[in-house]
Amino acid sequence: MMKYSNSILFCILLYFVVASTAASASEISIVPGVIDTEVGETFTINVSVDPKGNEIYAAQYDLKFNSDILKVQNMTKGTFLNQDGADTIEIVTRFNNTIGHVEYGVTRIGVETGVTDLGTLTSISFVVIGTGTTDLVLFNVVLTNPNVTMVDTVIRNGTCAVGSTPTVTSATPTATVSHSSSSNRVMTPTPIVDTKTTPVGTPTVTKTLSEQSPSEVGVPEQSGTPVVTPAETPSASTSGFGAVIGIGAILVVIISKRKRRQI
């Protein structure tokens, strides 16, 4: 009886030890979260990632803003995924000032591990062209670990007020992307079904994934660290389409690397 009780006690203690050391959900944030500015001024925000103990290997996001108030000037890659000197490749990097939409995706290459320290994923410079208040909303957010598994992520959006003090408290998490840790899923690119300008709708953060080869998505073998120049797209395709293609390509690069290693 005493042996049985000791076994139960040991299991309970082990459970609490494992629970206390388990990684929390990662966070992706607009920094600074609140901007107070005037017409004609320029400012820069960082899209930052705090892994919270998770290993992050690849990342993507979309961002929407009010195009009557702000205009993107430029986007630059941050050092989050190459902070240890690893090579990275930008898969998606574009913006559309007509509808107020940014798309970005990047992955590590040539290494088997992710990063666990917080850092800046990308920086976006805006010029203020109108008055009012606009939210800076992140959606289609996907963070993956080296096992090509999506990581649970808390999203912290931002607010920009022109000519007045912003009233939105952006420090409060606005959404949580939750994924099952027991399944490996790879995003499946889908064809464009509508090339008309489509406003960005309600954020959709949960996606189903399936593995594909580079030839299936048209991604060539990569070497070195290509430089991708951000460009404004003249018209919008289906909302979220670019992000789907982006993470699909990101994961194809990872899968291709592993297949070559196994051969």
N, C-alpha and C positions, 0 to 999 in steps of 0.2 A: 504493500500500500504506500509506504514511504517512497519507494522507487518511482511509482506512478505519479505521485504528487510532485516529486522533483523534476520529472520529465515535463509535466505541464508547466511548471514554473520556468524551466529553461526555455520552452517554446514561447512563452509570453515575453520573456526578457529579449529573446532573439527577435521577435516581431517588432518590439519597440526600438531596438537598435537599428534594424533595417529601415524602419519607417523614418527614424530621425535623420538617417544619412541619405535618404532618397532625394534626388534632384527635384527642385520645384519647377513650375512652369517657367519657361523663358519669357523675356519681355522685349517688345519692340516699341520704341517711343519716338515721338517728335520732340526734339530739344532745340530751343526752349519750347515749353508747352504753351506759353502765352506770349504773344507778340503785340505790342502797342506801337503803331507807326503812323506815318502821314503819306499823303499822295506824293509821288515822285521819289520817295525814298526806296532804297534797296536793302534787303536783309537776307541772311542765309540760315536755313534750318539744317540740323543733322537728323538723319534717321539712324537711331542708335539701337544696338542689340545688347542685352544683358543675358547671357546663357543660363545664369542661375544654376550652374553645376552641370548643365548638359553640354555635350560636344556638338558644336554646330559646324557642318561641312558646306552647306549651301543655303542660300536665302533668296526669297523673292517677295515683292510687295507691289501693290498699286496704291496710288494716292490721288484723291480728288480734292479740288478747291474751286472757289467761285472765280470764274474767268473774267467776270466784270470788275473784280477787285484786284486780282493778282495776275502776274504774267511770269512764267519761268524764263530766266535768262540762261541758266547753265546747270548741269549736273556733273558731279565729280565723284569718283569711287573713293570710299574711305578705306581705312587700314584694318577693319575688323577681321576679315578672313585671311589676311596675309600678315598678321601681326607677328608671326613666328618666322617670317621669311618665305613661306610657301608661295607657289605661283597660284594666281587666280585668273579666271576668265569671266568677263561680263557677257551674259547671254542676251539680256534685254536691257536697253538703256535708251528710252525715248520719252518725249512729252508732247502734249497737244494742248496749246493755249486756247484753241477754239472752244473746247468743252471742259477744260480744266482737269487734265488727266495725265498722270505720270506712271510709267511702268519701269520696273527695274528687277534684274535677276543676276546673280553672280554665284560662282562656285569655286572651291579649291580644286586644284589638279595636281597630280604627281605625288600625293601623300595619302596615307591611310587614316590619318587622325583629323579630328576637328579642333576648334578652338573653344576655350572655356572662359576666357577673360572678356569683359565688356569692351565695346568699341563702337566706332562710327562705321555704319554700313555704307552710307552715301551722304553727300551734302547737296542741297538744292538751293540755288540763289533765285530770289524773286524780286521783281520791281513792282511797286504799288501803283496801280492805274485808276483806282476808283475808291469811293468811300463805302463804309459799312463794315460788317463783320462776316468772316468766313471761317468755317471749320476746315482743318487740315486732317482729312480722314484716311487712315490706312485700311486697306481691305485686300482680299486675295493674298493674304499673308501666309507664307509657307517657309518654315525653317526645318531643315533635315539634318540628321546626324550621319556619321560615316556608314551606318548600316542601311542607308536610304530609307529611314523611317522618319515620318514627320513628328516634330516635337510640339508638345502642348505649349501654346504661346498666349501671353496676355498682351493686348494692344492698348497703347496709351496715345490718344490722338492729341492734336493741338488746336489752337484758335488764334486767329489774327484779327485785330480790330484796328480800323483806320479812322483816326479822328475821334475815337472814344475809347474808354477803358473796357476791355473784354470782360464779360460776366461769366463765361463758361469756365468751370474748374476742370482743367485738362489733366490734373494729377490723378484723377480717379480713373481706374481701368474702364474702358468703354466696351471691350469685347474680349472674349477668350476663345482661342482656337483650340479645341480639344480633339486629340487623336488617340486611337487605341495603340498602346505601346507593343501589343502582341502581333501586329500585322505590318508587313512591309508593302507599301503601296507606291506605285510610280504613276505620275500624271500622264494621261492620254491626250495628246493634242487633238483638237476637233477642227473641222473645216470651217471657213468663214461662211456664214449663212446670210449675212446682211452687211453690205459695205456702206450703207448710209450712216450719216452721223447719228450716233445714239448716245443720249446723256447717260452718265454713269448712274446706275441704279443702286438698290440696296446692297450693301456689301454681302458677298457670299464667301464664307471662309472654310467650308468643308468640301473636299474633293475626293473622288475615287481614282486610284492610280493603277497602271499596269505596265510592266517592263516592255521597252521597245529597243531596237537596235538603231545605231546611227543612220543606216540607210533608210529606215522607215520614217524618220523625222527630218532627214536632210541635213544632219549635222556632221561636218567633216571631222576627221581625226585632228586633234589640236596638239600643238607643240609650242613651248615657250609661253609667253604672256601677251596675247594679242591686245591691242589698244582699240577700244570701241568709242567712237565719238558720239555723244548724245545728240539727237536731232529731233526737231519738232516734226511730227507727222501732220500732213495737210488735212487729213480727214480721219475720222475714227472708224474702226471696224467694230465688230460685235464686242460689247463690254466684257472685259476680262479675257478676251481671246489671246492677247499678247502675253499675258501672265501665264496662261496655260501652256503656250508654246515655250515660254521661257523656262519654266520649271521642268517641262518635259525634256528639253535639251540639257538642262543642268544634270538631271538624273541619268540621261543617256551617257554623258561624259563619265560619270562615276561608274556606271555599269560597264562601259567599254574598257575602262582602266582595269577593273577587276577581272574581266574576261581575259585580257592580255596577260595579266599576272598569273592566272591559273594555267595558261598554255605553256 
